[in-house]
Amino acid sequence: MSTTTMTRMAALGRAEATLLWRNRSAAFTALAMPLVMIYAMHATTAKVNVGRVGMTATGVSVTGGIGMILAFAVYANLVPAYVTRRDELVLKRLRTGEPTDLEILAGTALPSVVVALAQCAVLVVAGTAMLDLSAPRRPEVLLLGVVLGIPLMVACAAATTIVTRSAEVAQLTTMPLWLVSLAGSGLFVPLEIMPHQLADVCRLLPMTPVVDLFRAGFLGGAGAMRVVRDVLTAGVWLGLAGWSVRRWFRWEPRR
């Protein structure tokens, strides 16, 4: 990435960060909501017998919490941000300047990504130091999950704006992916304790391979073939979302 590209993205990111902090609802979604949901997740997971599959409630909560952070701080926060900038003609004006389409989308996402990375780091450190968890057993796999998960959530957010007419409607259009991920991607309940046929279907969901990589990186126990499967599944979803954005993303207000 050239210095000019980085400079343009940094400028877009600073402007977007200023708007994020001024929007109390968006700031709460990005900063506080993931922590609230992680607390609720731990309370729920503690009631599930995850010990029979060699896990602990704390381990499931911390690894699922990383996925929760990406879903809230990146995905749920970016959809209304993209829609608002589109409706205010900000995206259209930016396209008349030097930034490329990818730089515009990435620069807009930059503050949400930085917040998510900071929260993930805090969660990993807190889980290791305060919640009686060992250090990540395979940090490279954990990092791989983050490297795949963040662009996947950004791409899914941009793709969701295709069917989102306004920032207010974003609360509805983000709900399907959000609910499906909560129920079937292992955030609350590991796939290992689900019926096999249901687990096989859930492994095909967009968020599932990312959560699997988080869990394998932190808790270990995953072979090379499973990691490859998760990477390929996440890569397919990333490709589909990216193709949808390139094909149908709207840079002007919907009429």
DRENDO-1510 file (C-alpha; in Angstrom, 1 decimal, always signed):
<recs>
REC; n; res; u; v; w
REC; 1; MET; +0.0; +0.0; +0.0 .
REC; 2; SER; +1.5; +3.3; -1.1 .
REC; 3; THR; +2.1; +6.3; +1.2 .
REC; 4; THR; -0.5; +8.3; -0.7 .
REC; 5; THR; -3.1; +5.6; -0.2 .
REC; 6; MET; -2.4; +5.4; +3.5 .
REC; 7; THR; -2.5; +9.2; +3.8 .
REC; 8; ARG; -5.9; +9.4; +2.1 .
REC; 9; MET; -7.3; +6.5; +4.2 .
REC; 10; ALA; -6.0; +8.1; +7.4 .
REC; 11; ALA; -7.6; +11.4; +6.5 .
REC; 12; LEU; -10.9; +9.6; +5.9 .
REC; 13; GLY; -10.5; +7.6; +9.1 .
REC; 14; ARG; -9.9; +10.8; +11.2 .
REC; 15; ALA; -13.0; +12.5; +9.8 .
REC; 16; GLU; -15.1; +9.3; +10.4 .
REC; 17; ALA; -13.8; +9.0; +13.9 .
REC; 18; THR; -14.9; +12.6; +14.7 .
REC; 19; LEU; -18.4; +11.8; +13.4 .
REC; 20; LEU; -18.5; +8.5; +15.4 .
REC; 21; TRP; -17.7; +10.2; +18.7 .
REC; 22; ARG; -20.4; +12.9; +18.0 .
REC; 23; ASN; -23.0; +10.2; +17.4 .
REC; 24; ARG; -23.8; +8.9; +20.9 .
REC; 25; SER; -25.9; +6.0; +19.6 .
REC; 26; ALA; -23.1; +4.8; +17.2 .
REC; 27; ALA; -20.5; +5.3; +19.9 .
REC; 28; PHE; -22.5; +3.3; +22.4 .
REC; 29; THR; -23.0; +0.5; +19.8 .
REC; 30; ALA; -19.3; +0.4; +19.1 .
REC; 31; LEU; -17.9; +0.7; +22.6 .
REC; 32; ALA; -20.4; -0.4; +25.3 .
REC; 33; MET; -22.8; -2.9; +23.5 .
REC; 34; PRO; -20.2; -5.6; +22.9 .
REC; 35; LEU; -19.2; -5.6; +26.6 .
REC; 36; VAL; -22.9; -5.8; +27.7 .
REC; 37; MET; -23.5; -8.7; +25.3 .
REC; 38; ILE; -20.3; -10.5; +26.4 .
REC; 39; TYR; -21.5; -10.3; +30.0 .
REC; 40; ALA; -24.9; -11.7; +29.0 .
REC; 41; MET; -23.2; -14.4; +27.0 .
REC; 42; HIS; -21.1; -15.6; +30.0 .
REC; 43; ALA; -24.3; -15.8; +32.1 .
REC; 44; THR; -26.0; -17.8; +29.4 .
REC; 45; THR; -23.1; -20.1; +28.6 .
REC; 46; ALA; -22.6; -20.9; +32.3 .
REC; 47; LYS; -25.9; -22.7; +32.2 .
REC; 48; VAL; -24.8; -24.9; +29.3 .
REC; 49; ASN; -22.9; -28.1; +29.9 .
REC; 50; VAL; -19.8; -27.3; +27.7 .
REC; 51; GLY; -17.6; -29.4; +30.0 .
REC; 52; ARG; -18.6; -32.5; +28.1 .
REC; 53; VAL; -16.8; -31.3; +25.0 .
REC; 54; GLY; -13.7; -30.2; +26.8 .
REC; 55; MET; -14.5; -26.5; +27.1 .
REC; 56; THR; -15.3; -24.1; +29.9 .
REC; 57; ALA; -18.0; -21.4; +30.1 .
REC; 58; THR; -15.2; -18.7; +30.4 .
REC; 59; GLY; -13.4; -20.0; +27.3 .
REC; 60; VAL; -16.5; -20.1; +25.2 .
REC; 61; SER; -17.5; -16.6; +26.4 .
REC; 62; VAL; -14.1; -15.0; +25.7 .
REC; 63; THR; -13.7; -16.6; +22.2 .
REC; 64; GLY; -17.3; -16.0; +21.3 .
REC; 65; GLY; -16.9; -12.5; +22.7 .
REC; 66; ILE; -14.3; -11.7; +20.0 .
REC; 67; GLY; -16.9; -12.6; +17.4 .
REC; 68; MET; -19.5; -10.4; +19.3 .
REC; 69; ILE; -17.1; -7.5; +19.1 .
REC; 70; LEU; -16.7; -7.8; +15.3 .
REC; 71; ALA; -20.5; -8.2; +14.9 .
REC; 72; PHE; -21.3; -5.1; +16.9 .
REC; 73; ALA; -18.3; -2.7; +16.6 .
REC; 74; VAL; -17.7; -3.4; +12.9 .
REC; 75; TYR; -20.8; -4.8; +11.2 .
REC; 76; ALA; -23.7; -3.2; +13.1 .
REC; 77; ASN; -21.9; +0.1; +13.4 .
REC; 78; LEU; -20.8; +0.3; +9.8 .
REC; 79; VAL; -24.1; -0.3; +8.0 .
REC; 80; PRO; -25.8; +2.9; +9.3 .
REC; 81; ALA; -22.5; +4.8; +8.8 .
REC; 82; TYR; -22.3; +3.8; +5.1 .
REC; 83; VAL; -26.0; +4.6; +4.6 .
REC; 84; THR; -25.7; +8.0; +6.3 .
REC; 85; ARG; -22.7; +9.0; +4.3 .
REC; 86; ARG; -24.4; +7.8; +1.1 .
REC; 87; ASP; -27.6; +9.8; +1.8 .
REC; 88; GLU; -25.6; +12.9; +2.7 .
REC; 89; LEU; -23.8; +12.6; -0.7 .
REC; 90; VAL; -20.5; +12.3; +1.1 .
REC; 91; LEU; -19.6; +9.1; -0.8 .
REC; 92; LYS; -20.5; +10.6; -4.1 .
REC; 93; ARG; -18.4; +13.7; -3.5 .
REC; 94; LEU; -15.4; +11.5; -2.4 .
REC; 95; ARG; -15.6; +9.6; -5.6 .
REC; 96; THR; -15.0; +12.8; -7.6 .
REC; 97; GLY; -11.6; +13.2; -5.8 .
REC; 98; GLU; -8.5; +11.1; -5.6 .
REC; 99; PRO; -9.6; +8.2; -3.3 .
REC; 100; THR; -10.5; +5.0; -5.0 .
REC; 101; ASP; -13.7; +3.1; -4.2 .
REC; 102; LEU; -11.8; +0.7; -1.9 .
REC; 103; GLU; -10.1; +3.5; -0.1 .
REC; 104; ILE; -13.4; +5.3; +0.5 .
REC; 105; LEU; -15.0; +2.1; +2.0 .
REC; 106; ALA; -11.9; +1.2; +4.0 .
REC; 107; GLY; -11.3; +4.7; +5.3 .
REC; 108; THR; -14.9; +5.0; +6.5 .
REC; 109; ALA; -14.5; +1.6; +8.3 .
REC; 110; LEU; -11.1; +2.5; +9.9 .
REC; 111; PRO; -12.4; +3.9; +13.2 .
REC; 112; SER; -14.7; +0.9; +13.8 .
REC; 113; VAL; -11.9; -1.5; +13.0 .
REC; 114; VAL; -9.5; +0.2; +15.4 .
REC; 115; VAL; -12.1; +0.1; +18.2 .
REC; 116; ALA; -12.7; -3.5; +17.5 .
REC; 117; LEU; -9.0; -4.4; +17.5 .
REC; 118; ALA; -8.5; -2.6; +20.8 .
REC; 119; GLN; -11.5; -4.4; +22.4 .
REC; 120; CYS; -10.3; -7.7; +21.1 .
REC; 121; ALA; -6.9; -7.1; +22.6 .
REC; 122; VAL; -8.4; -6.1; +25.9 .
REC; 123; LEU; -10.6; -9.2; +26.0 .
REC; 124; VAL; -7.7; -11.5; +25.2 .
REC; 125; VAL; -5.5; -9.9; +27.9 .
REC; 126; ALA; -8.3; -9.9; +30.5 .
REC; 127; GLY; -9.2; -13.5; +29.7 .
REC; 128; THR; -5.6; -14.5; +30.3 .
REC; 129; ALA; -4.8; -12.4; +33.3 .
REC; 130; MET; -8.1; -12.2; +35.2 .
REC; 131; LEU; -10.4; -15.0; +34.1 .
REC; 132; ASP; -8.1; -18.0; +34.7 .
REC; 133; LEU; -7.5; -18.8; +31.1 .
REC; 134; SER; -4.2; -19.9; +29.7 .
REC; 135; ALA; -2.5; -17.8; +27.0 .
REC; 136; PRO; -3.7; -18.4; +23.4 .
REC; 137; ARG; -2.3; -21.8; +22.5 .
REC; 138; ARG; -2.1; -21.0; +18.8 .
REC; 139; PRO; -1.8; -17.2; +18.5 .
REC; 140; GLU; -1.2; -17.5; +14.7 .
REC; 141; VAL; -4.7; -19.1; +14.2 .
REC; 142; LEU; -6.3; -16.5; +16.5 .
REC; 143; LEU; -4.6; -13.7; +14.4 .
REC; 144; LEU; -5.8; -15.4; +11.2 .
REC; 145; GLY; -9.4; -15.3; +12.5 .
REC; 146; VAL; -9.0; -11.5; +13.1 .
REC; 147; VAL; -7.4; -10.9; +9.7 .
REC; 148; LEU; -10.3; -12.7; +8.0 .
REC; 149; GLY; -13.1; -11.6; +10.3 .
REC; 150; ILE; -12.6; -7.9; +10.1 .
REC; 151; PRO; -12.7; -7.6; +6.3 .
REC; 152; LEU; -15.5; -10.1; +6.2 .
REC; 153; MET; -17.6; -7.9; +8.5 .
REC; 154; VAL; -16.7; -4.7; +6.6 .
REC; 155; ALA; -17.7; -6.4; +3.3 .
REC; 156; CYS; -20.9; -7.7; +4.8 .
REC; 157; ALA; -21.8; -4.2; +6.1 .
REC; 158; ALA; -21.2; -2.7; +2.7 .
REC; 159; ALA; -23.3; -5.4; +1.1 .
REC; 160; THR; -26.1; -4.9; +3.6 .
REC; 161; THR; -26.4; -1.3; +2.6 .
REC; 162; ILE; -27.6; -2.5; -0.9 .
REC; 163; VAL; -31.0; -3.4; +0.7 .
REC; 164; THR; -31.0; -0.6; +3.3 .
REC; 165; ARG; -33.0; +2.5; +2.3 .
REC; 166; SER; -32.1; +4.7; +5.3 .
REC; 167; ALA; -30.0; +4.7; +8.5 .
REC; 168; GLU; -33.2; +4.0; +10.5 .
REC; 169; VAL; -33.9; +0.8; +8.5 .
REC; 170; ALA; -30.4; -0.4; +9.2 .
REC; 171; GLN; -31.6; -1.8; +12.5 .
REC; 172; LEU; -33.8; -4.1; +10.6 .
REC; 173; THR; -31.6; -5.1; +7.7 .
REC; 174; THR; -28.7; -6.0; +10.0 .
REC; 175; MET; -30.9; -8.2; +12.1 .
REC; 176; PRO; -30.9; -11.4; +9.9 .
REC; 177; LEU; -27.1; -11.8; +9.9 .
REC; 178; TRP; -27.0; -10.8; +13.6 .
REC; 179; LEU; -29.6; -13.3; +14.8 .
REC; 180; VAL; -28.3; -16.1; +12.6 .
REC; 181; SER; -24.8; -15.6; +14.0 .
REC; 182; LEU; -26.1; -15.5; +17.6 .
REC; 183; ALA; -28.1; -18.7; +17.1 .
REC; 184; GLY; -25.8; -20.8; +14.9 .
REC; 185; SER; -22.3; -19.5; +14.7 .
REC; 186; GLY; -21.1; -20.7; +18.1 .
REC; 187; LEU; -21.1; -17.4; +19.9 .
REC; 188; PHE; -23.3; -18.6; +22.8 .
REC; 189; VAL; -23.4; -22.4; +22.2 .
REC; 190; PRO; -20.4; -24.3; +20.7 .
REC; 191; LEU; -21.2; -26.3; +17.6 .
REC; 192; GLU; -19.7; -29.3; +19.2 .
REC; 193; ILE; -22.7; -29.8; +21.5 .
REC; 194; MET; -25.3; -29.4; +18.7 .
REC; 195; PRO; -26.7; -32.3; +16.8 .
REC; 196; HIS; -24.3; -33.2; +14.0 .
REC; 197; GLN; -26.6; -32.4; +11.1 .
REC; 198; LEU; -27.5; -29.0; +12.6 .
REC; 199; ALA; -23.8; -28.3; +13.3 .
REC; 200; ASP; -22.9; -29.1; +9.7 .
REC; 201; VAL; -25.4; -26.6; +8.4 .
REC; 202; CYS; -24.3; -23.9; +10.9 .
REC; 203; ARG; -20.6; -24.4; +9.8 .
REC; 204; LEU; -21.7; -22.8; +6.5 .
REC; 205; LEU; -22.8; -19.5; +8.1 .
REC; 206; PRO; -20.7; -16.4; +7.5 .
REC; 207; MET; -19.6; -15.9; +11.1 .
REC; 208; THR; -19.0; -19.5; +12.0 .
REC; 209; PRO; -15.5; -20.1; +10.5 .
REC; 210; VAL; -14.3; -16.9; +12.1 .
REC; 211; VAL; -15.5; -17.9; +15.6 .
REC; 212; ASP; -14.0; -21.4; +15.0 .
REC; 213; LEU; -10.6; -19.8; +14.3 .
REC; 214; PHE; -10.9; -17.7; +17.4 .
REC; 215; ARG; -11.7; -20.7; +19.5 .
REC; 216; ALA; -9.0; -22.9; +17.9 .
REC; 217; GLY; -6.4; -20.2; +18.4 .
REC; 218; PHE; -7.3; -19.5; +22.0 .
REC; 219; LEU; -8.2; -23.0; +23.2 .
REC; 220; GLY; -6.4; -25.2; +20.7 .
REC; 221; GLY; -7.6; -28.7; +19.7 .
REC; 222; ALA; -8.1; -28.0; +16.0 .
REC; 223; GLY; -6.3; -29.8; +13.3 .
REC; 224; ALA; -4.8; -28.4; +10.1 .
REC; 225; MET; -7.7; -29.6; +7.9 .
REC; 226; ARG; -10.3; -27.8; +10.2 .
REC; 227; VAL; -8.3; -24.6; +10.0 .
REC; 228; VAL; -8.1; -24.9; +6.2 .
REC; 229; ARG; -11.8; -25.6; +6.0 .
REC; 230; ASP; -12.6; -22.5; +8.1 .
REC; 231; VAL; -10.3; -20.3; +6.0 .
REC; 232; LEU; -11.9; -21.5; +2.8 .
REC; 233; THR; -15.4; -21.0; +4.1 .
REC; 234; ALA; -14.6; -17.5; +5.3 .
REC; 235; GLY; -12.9; -16.7; +2.0 .
REC; 236; VAL; -15.9; -17.8; +0.0 .
REC; 237; TRP; -18.2; -15.5; +2.1 .
REC; 238; LEU; -15.7; -12.6; +1.8 .
REC; 239; GLY; -15.6; -13.1; -2.0 .
REC; 240; LEU; -19.4; -13.2; -2.3 .
REC; 241; ALA; -19.8; -10.1; -0.2 .
REC; 242; GLY; -17.0; -8.3; -2.1 .
REC; 243; TRP; -18.6; -9.3; -5.4 .
REC; 244; SER; -22.0; -8.0; -4.3 .
REC; 245; VAL; -20.5; -4.7; -3.2 .
REC; 246; ARG; -18.7; -4.2; -6.5 .
REC; 247; ARG; -21.9; -5.2; -8.5 .
REC; 248; TRP; -24.7; -3.4; -6.6 .
REC; 249; PHE; -23.3; -1.0; -4.0 .
REC; 250; ARG; -25.0; +2.4; -4.3 .
REC; 251; TRP; -23.0; +5.6; -4.0 .
REC; 252; GLU; -26.0; +7.9; -4.2 .
REC; 253; PRO; -29.3; +8.0; -2.2 .
REC; 254; ARG; -31.9; +5.4; -3.0 .
REC; 255; ARG; -35.0; +6.8; -4.7 .
</recs>
